[in-house]
Amino acid sequence: LLSEPPQGAANIASVAFVLIGCAADLYTGTDYSPLTFYFPAAVYSAWFSSVGVGRLCIAMMAVSVLVVNSIQVTSTSLLSVALFNAITRIATIAFVYWIVRRVHHQMQTLRQLNEKLQQLDRQKDKLFGVISHDLRSPFNAVLAYSELLERSLDGASEQAKQYARHCRDASHSAYGLLENLLQWAQIQMKRTELTPVVFEASALVERCIDTNRPAAALKNIALATGTVDPAVMCFADFSAAETILRNLINNAIKFTPSGGSVTVDLRSSGNFAEFSVRDSGVGIAPDRLGQLFTLAASRASSGTQGERGIGLGLVVCKDLTLQCGGEIKAESVLGKGSRFCCTLPRSRKAESSAQAMLRAT
């Protein structure tokens, strides 16, 4: 009876419960509280029956209560007491019915909203799937042709070469934004499956420096390693770790003027490997330093050569770092440069401990 019966069956069952309660109340009289007989009927009719049948059930119960309390009166002096008892019980039954009906309505509303949210979530997944599949291929073509265009302008004017460089830089910037957006979306949708492995942290540093070396050379920035401990090992998803460090280095290059420097350090810090990216760039204002790793409003900013960015790369870095069981932080002095520090576990035990602490907070 409690498994969402059809509306017709629920209406019939509600009336039957009320009739059973009325019969029990008439049989026992005032020796037992009528609420014992009417509460189940009131709750059931409020939850399952239609509004019209529910009101009919309340009216039947009210008439039954009045009749039972009236026929037991032996003198006129007790009539007012009997009526008071009847009205009190009717009001109690009606209030219970109203409360249950309201709760049921709210639950139905929440169920409908939940279904809409699930539908929107499916549409969002489909949208990001289309974006991921259909935008990457055209972007790869644009990147390839922009590189080819720049190389084929050896005998062209300096202005044409400059236009070609702008086209290439804009293509790389847009593609990087697309990659960060898709990766952040996958993280938010819990689709990023991390597979921790043991690897040499120094090899990761060299790989990320080699990837960013052309961008540093174009801006005449000295990109090099500082203090690097070759014995430090990491236990994390290699692709996620590479994304974190590559974005930090790329960000440092973006906000460092020509002739500056970007240095990557690596050391052991307890159970963690600590990666540090230092630059001699423009620095970060104190009021923005606390919002670097959040999707705050008005995040768009330009690099020292007009490179555009919305700060999404740092948000991706933080999310991936936390998933790997590490931490990320930043310190900066306006006009003197910044330092970004990221820690990753060195062993499975450290990673498990960090993940447990993350879940607890």
N, C-alpha and C positions, 0 to 999 in steps of 0.2 A: 504493500500500500504506500510505502514511502519512496518508491523508485519512479517518481514522475509519471503517474498514470495519465492516460488520455483525459482531455477536459471533461468529456461526458461521464466517464467512469469516476473521475474525481468528484464531480457534482453529486452523483448518486451516493458515493461513499460518504460525503460530507453530511448529506441529509440523513443517511442511515445512522451515522455516529450521533447526530443530534437527537434523533428519535430514541436511540438506546439510552442516551443520557437523560432525556425527559422521562422515559419509563422508569429508569432507576431512581430518579429524583422523586417521582410520584409514589413509588413503592416504599421508599425509606422515609419519605416525609422530611421533617426538619431534624431528624435524628442524626443525619450526616450532612456535611457541608455540600451543597450542590456544585461548588467549584470543582470538587473531585470528579464529577461526572461530565462537566461541561468544558473543562480546560482542554482535554484531548480533542474534542470536537471543534472547539474554537480555533485551536492551533492548526488542525488539519485543513479546515475550510479556508482559513486565511492564507495558507501556504499553497494549496493546490486548486481550490475551486475558483470559479469566476466571481467577479465582484457582486453580481446580482444574487447568485446562490449564497454567497457568504453573508450578505445582508439578510437574506431570508433565514439563514441558520441562526443569526444573532436574534432576530425577531422571535423565532420559535423558542429559543432558550429563554428570552425575556418573559414571554407569556407563561412558559412553564414555571419559572421561578415565582412569578406573581401568583399563579394559581396555587402552587404548593404552599406558599406562605400565607395565603388568604384562608384556605380551607382548614388550617390548623388553629385559626383564631377562635377562642371560646368566649371572648367578651369584647365589648367595644373599646375598652381601655387598652387592650393589647393590639388593636388594629394599626395604630400609628407605629408601634415597634415593629410589627410584621412588615409594614410598607417600607420602613427605613432599612430593614435587613434586605428586603427584596431589591430596593433601588441600589444599595451598596454592592450587592452581588452582581446585578446586571451591569453596573458601571465597571466593575472589575473585569468581567468577561469581555465587555466591549473594548476596554483599554488593551487587554491582552491581544484581542483580535486585531486592533489597529496597529499595535507594535509589530506583530508578526507580519502583517500585510506590508508594512513599511520596509521591514528588513528584507522580505522577499522581493519587493520592487527594486530595492537598491542592489541586491545580488543579481537580478536580471539585467539591470543597467550595467553593472560591472562586467558581467559575462559578455554582453554585446560589445562593450568597449574593448575588452580583451581580444575578442574575435577580430575587431577592426585593426587593433595594434598588430596582431599576428599577420593579418593580410598586408598591412603596410610594411612589416618587417620582411615578408617574402618579396614584395615588390622592390624594396631597397636592395636586398641581396641580388635580385635579378638585374637591377640597374647597375650595380657595381660590377657584376659579371660581364655585362655588355661593355661597360667602360673599359674594363681591364682587357677584354679580348679585342675590341674594335678600335681602340685608340693606340695601343702599343704598336701595331703594324704600321699605320701611317706615320707615327712619330719616328720609327726606325728609318723609314724612307727619307723623311725630312732631315734627320741627323746626317744620314749618309750623303745626301745631295748637297747639304750645306758645307760639309767637309770637302767634298769634291769641287764645289764651286770656289772655295777659298784657294785651294791648291792650283786651280786652273787659271788664276788671274795673275800670273807672274809678270806679264807684260802690260797689265792694265794700269789705269791711273790709281793714285793713292786713295782717292775717294771711293772708287769701286772696291778696292781691297778692304777699306774700312766698313763699307756696307756689308760685304761678305762676312767679315768678322762679327758684326752686330747680329747678322742673321744666324750664324753658328752659335753665338753665345745665347741668344734668345731661345733657340731651339733646345740647347742643353738645359737652360734654366727651366723652361716649360716642362721638359721631360723629367727633370729631377723633381719638380713639384708634383707631377702626376704620379711618379713612383712613391713619393712620401704619402700622398693622399690615399692611394690604394693600399699601401701597407698599414697606414693608420686605421683605415676602414676595416681591414681584415683583423686587426688587433681588437677593435671595438666589437666586432661580430664574433670574437673568440674562434676565428678560423686559423690563426697562426699556430701551427703545431711546432713547438720547439723540441729539438732533439739534442740534448747536451752531449758533448764529446770532450775528450781531453786533447788539448793542442798547445803548441808553444805560443805564448803570448807575443814574443819578439817577432815571430813570423807574421802574425797578424799586423803588428805595427809596420813592418816593412811593406807588406802588401797594400795597406791603406795609404802609406806615403807614396808608393809608386803610382797608385791610382790617381792621387791628387797632384802629382808633380807637374803635369802639363799646365793645369790651372794656375799653380803657383808661379811657373816660369813665365806665363803670359803677363802676370802682374809684377814680375821682377821681385818675387818674394822668396826669401831663403827658407825652404822647407827641409827640416832635418831632424834627426833623433838627438835627444839629449842624453840623459842617464837611462840606459836600458839594461835591465838585468836579464841575460839570456836564459837563466835557469828557471824563470817564473813560468808556471804552467796555468792553464785555464780549464775550467770545466763548465762549458756553456755551449749554446747553439752557435756554431761558427758563423753562419750567415747573419744571425742577429747581432753578434759581436762586431762583425765587419761593418754592418749598417750603422751601428752606433758610432764607432771610431771614424768611419769615413765621413759621416755627417758632421761630426765635431771638427774634423780637420777642414772640411769644405767650408764650414761656417767661419772658422778662424781666418781662412784665406779671403773670404768675401769681405770681412770687416777689417782687413789690414791694408793700409795704403802701400803703394809701390815703394820698394826699398826696405820694407819691414821684414819681419821674421816670424815663423811659426815653428815651434819646437814640441816634439812629442816625447814624453818620458814614460818609463815603465819601471815599477818597483813592486816588491812584495809588501803587503800590509796585512799581517796576521794570516787569516785564512782566505784572503782576497788578493787578487792582482789589481793594482791601481794604475790606470791609464790617465795621463795628464797631458792636456793640449794647451800650450801657452802661446800667446801671440802678442805682438807689439802694436795692436790695432787701436781703434778709436775708443774702445771701452764701452761700458754699459752704464746708463744712469741708475742711481740707487732705486728710484721708484719703479723701474722696469725689471730690475734684477730678480725680484721676487715673483714675477709673472712669466719668466722665460719658458717654463715647462708646462704652461697651461694655455688653453685656447681662450685667451682674453680678447676683448674687443680691440680694434685698431692696432693689430699686430704687424701690419705691413711696414717694411723697412727696406732701405736701400743700402747696398754695399758701397765701398769706397769708389767704385767705378760704375755706380748706377745699377748693380745687380739687384734684382727684385726678389723679395722673399716675404713670407707671412709667418715665419716661425714654426711651421708645422714640423720641420725636421727635428727640432729639439723636443717637441711633444712625442714624436715617434721614438726618439732616443730614450726618453724617460720610461715610456711604456715597455719598451723592449728590455731595458735595464732591470726594471722591476720584475718582469717575467723571468729573466735569467737569474734572479735572486741577488742582484747587486743594488748599488745606489749611484746617483749622479748629482753633482752639485756644481755651482759656478761662483766665482769671485771675480770682481773687476774693479778697476779704478778708471773713471772717466778720463779719456785722453791718454791713458798709459797702457792700455791693453787688458786682456782678460785671461782667465785660467779656468778650464773646464776639467773636472775630475770625475772619472767613472770607475767604479769598482765592480769586478766580476769574481765569482767564486773560483777557488783553486781546486776544489775537490767536491765530490758528490755530497759529503757530509756537510760542508759549508753551504752548498746550494740548498739542501733540504732544510737546514736550520733557518736560512734566510727566508725561504718560502713559508715556513711555519710562522715566523714572526710577521710576515706580510699578511697572512690570512688572519692572524690574531688582531692586527690593527685595522 
